[in-house]
């Protein structure tokens, strides 16, 4: 990961949000908001629950890669 992790609240839930720079984006991912590819080499965000009931390890394992725009409008 390349950026500073921060916490955001969305729809009553806490989320960790961590930016990934284009230089660190070495794989393709599927954005959960738009279902389009977050292409390798594209700066984006990694997002996971900060308040999940199954614990930190489960929350981290369920993290998803989002287009920055999709997270902002979501």
Rosetta blueprint (number, residue, H / E / L):
1 X L
2 X L
3 X L
4 X L
5 X L
6 X E
7 X E
8 X E
9 X E
10 X E
11 X L
12 X L
13 X E
14 X E
15 X E
16 X E
17 X E
18 X E
19 X E
20 X E
21 X L
22 X L
23 X L
24 X L
25 X L
26 X L
27 X L
28 X L
29 X E
30 X E
31 X L
32 X L
33 X L
34 X L
35 X L
36 X L
37 X E
38 X E
39 X L
40 X L
41 X L
42 X L
43 X L
44 X E
45 X E
46 X E
47 X E
48 X E
49 X E
50 X L
51 X L
52 X L
53 X L
54 X L
55 X L
56 X H
57 X H
58 X H
59 X H
60 X H
61 X H
62 X L
63 X L
64 X E
65 X E
66 X E
67 X L
68 X H
69 X H
70 X H
71 X H
72 X H
73 X H
74 X L
